């Protein structure tokens, strides 16, 4: 049972920045004086499904996923993090330095949108220390010369060979995409018969596109959710290049991490304030 604040938290500030730090530690970051710490409170079992991106999957320790990604890229990922602060209306605050993920350096707006140069961008979202700093989501965006990449039909055939039929019929050219979804019991979500694309969605609309911690849980995650995990793929052929996008998110892990972290944050917000000793 999550202890919610006796009064709702009124401020949630998490400033994400790419920082260059010593990568020898993962999520349990050293905290400045006066900051709070999230402690391991819940263990998460490995995900029992086949979805993966470059061998990485949700539930994997972040150190293992980083090793796979960095070996593939031939360079180190950059950590992404910032300061999380949650303050209740009485002014009591929980403040902590938090790592939320890692990403490929140097892949910027210009490279993506104003260039035809190949690139391989990997983003890994990581849970808080409350659930052990595990992977919650992976996103990969890769551009290759058209001569080196599959066409849309070949990519779909490969994915169906791995994961079976998609849970939603892929969108058509010029940017075909598909989604494979699992229900809360890990079972694949099949297309209904008959299928009406205007009225059917395998998962709730409005689910987040990332697995990063947020104090305020996404409304669709907090409600009656149909999907536990999703894998999506999109293909775009543009002249001499092919760009592909892959996304894998385990929403159950996102919710479990939210509950474990919020229980510790709310415990402090609910506690009586100690008088300060400031010289007045």
N, C-alpha and C positions, 0 to 999 in steps of 0.2 A: 504494500500500500504506500503510495506516494504522499508525503506530507506536503500539502500546499501552504503557501504563506497565509497567515491570518488576514493579511491585507495584500492585494495583488501587487506584484512587482510592477513598477511604473517605468523603469528605464532598462533597456537592454542594449548595450553598446559592445560590438565586437568588431574591431578594426583589423581587417585582414591585410597583411603585408607580406611580400616576399622578402625573407631575411636570410642573410648569409651567416650561418652559425656552425658550431661544431656538431657534426652529424653523428657523434658517438652515442647520443641519447635520442630517444624517440619522443614520447609524449610527456613523460613525467619531468617537466621542465623545472629548473631552479627558479624559485620565485623571489622577487624583490622583497625587502623588509615590508611587513604589513600586508602582504598579499596572501590569498588563501590557496589551499591545495585540494585538488580532487584526488581521492584515494580509490584504489581498486576495490570495488564492491560487488561485482557480478562477473562470473565467468560465462563466456559465450561459446557454444559448441560450433565446430566447423560446419559450414553449409553443406547439406547432403544433396547437391545438384551439380550438373555438369557445366553450367555457365562459367566461362572464364575468358579473360582477355590476356593474351600472351602468357597464359599459365597462372595469372593472378586472379584471385576470387575473394569475395567478401568473407570475413571471418579469419582471414590469414593475418598473422602478426605483421605489423607494418615493416619491420626490419626485413622479413622474408620477401615481401612484395617489392620493397625498394631495391633489394639485391637483384631481383629478376628484371625490373625495369631498367636499372642502371647498366646491367650487363647487356641488355638488348640495345640500349641507346649508345653505349660507350661513353657516357658521361654521368655525372651526379645530378640527381634531382634537387631542386631548390625547395626548402621547407616553406610553407605558408602558415602564418599564424598571426596572433595579435593579442590584445587584452580584452578579456570578457569581463564586463561589469553588469551586475544585476542589482538594482536598488529598489527597495520598497518605499511606499509613500512616507514612512517615518524617517527615511534617510539612511537606514541600515543597508550596507552594501556587501556583496560578495564580489571579489575582484581576483582574477587569476590570469596568468599568462597561459595561452592555450595554443597548441599546434593543431591545425585542422586538416592538413594535407601536405602533399608534395606535388611538384609539377616540373615539366621539362623547361629548362631555361631558354630564353631567346626566341620563343615563338610568340610574336606580337601581332598586332592588328595589321601592320604593313605586310608582313610575311604571308598572313592568311588571305588578305583581300587585295593587295596591290602587287603581288608577285606570283610567278609561276614556278618558283623554286620548290623542290621537294622538302618535306619536313615530316617529323614524327613527334607528335605531342601527346604526352601521357600525363593525366592528372589522377592522383590517388587521394581519396578522402579517408580520414582516419577518425576513429572514435576517441572520446575523451579517456583519460586514465581510469575513469570509473568503471569502464568495461575492458581495460587492458590495452588500449591503443591498437585496435584491430582495424583492418580495412572494412569500410562500409560501402564504398562505391569506387568504380574505376571508369574513366573516360579516356578514349583514345581517338585522336584525329590524325590521319596520315594521308599525305599527298605523294603520289608517285607518278613517274612518266607513264603515259597510257600503254606503252609497250611492255611495261613491267607489272601492270595491275590487271585484275580480273574485270570483265564486264559485269553489269548488274545481274544478268542471268546466272553467270558462273558463281558469283558471290552468294546469291540466294540458294543455289543448289548445294553449295558447301555448307551453309548454315543449316539448311533443312536436313542434311546428312548428319550433322552434329546434334541438333536439338529437335528435329521433327518439324511438323507443319507449324507456321506461326500462329499466334493467338489472335492477330488481326491481319487481314489481307494487306499486303504491302501496297503503299501508295505507288502510283504509276510514274512513268518517265515525265520530266527529265531527272527527277531526284527520287528514285524509288527507295522505299524504306520498309522495314518490317519490325514487329515486336513479338518476342516470345515471353510469356508471363507464367508464373507459378502462383497457385492459390495458397492460402495460409497453411495447407497441409503438404506443400511442396509438389502438388500434382499439377501437370501442365493444364493450362486453361485452353480448351478447344474452341474453335469457331462454332457458333450456334447454327442450327439448321431450322428454318431458313436463315440466311445471313442478310441483315439490313445494315449497311455501314453507316447510315445516317442516324440509326437509333442504338447502335451497339458500341460498347467500349469494354475491352477486356479488363481494364483497370479504371479506378476512379479518375475523373478529370481533375487536374490541378495538383497532382502529386509533385513533390519537389524533383528537380533535375540533378540534385547532388545529395551526398550523404553526410554533410557537415552538421555538427551539433548546433542547435538553436534552442535557447531557453523556451521560447514560445513555439510549441509544436505546430507544424503545418496542419490546417484544419482537416485535410483529407486523411492525414495519418492518424489524427485523433478520433476520426469517425469510424463508420463501418467500412473498413477497407477490404477490397477483394483480392489484392495482390500481395504476396510476400516479397517476390523478387521479379525484376524484369531485365531482359537483355534486348537492346535495340541496335539496329544497324541501318545506315543510310549511305547511299552511293551517288556520286555525282561525276559524270564524265564531262569534261570541259576542254575541248580541243586536244592538246597534247598531254593533258594531265588527267588523273583520276584522283578524287578525294573521297575518303571513306571515314565515317564516324561510327564509333561503337560505344555503347554505354551499358554498364552493369551496376545495378543498385539493389541492395537487400534492405527493404523498408523495415522488416522486423528488427534488424540490427540497429537501424537508426532509432526506432522507438525504444528498444531496450537501453540503448546508450542514453537517450533523453531521460528516461525514467530513473536510471541509476545516478546520473549527474544531478538532476533536479532534486532528488531526495537529499543530497548533501547540501546543495545550495539553499533549499528551502529550510533545512534544519537550522542553518545560521540565520536566515532572515526571520525565522519564527522566534529565535532566542531573544531574551531580554538584553538590551544594550547595557554594556558596562560603562560607567562614567569615565570620561577621558581625564587625563592628568595634565592637560595643556596649561601653560602659564597664562593667566588672563589678567 
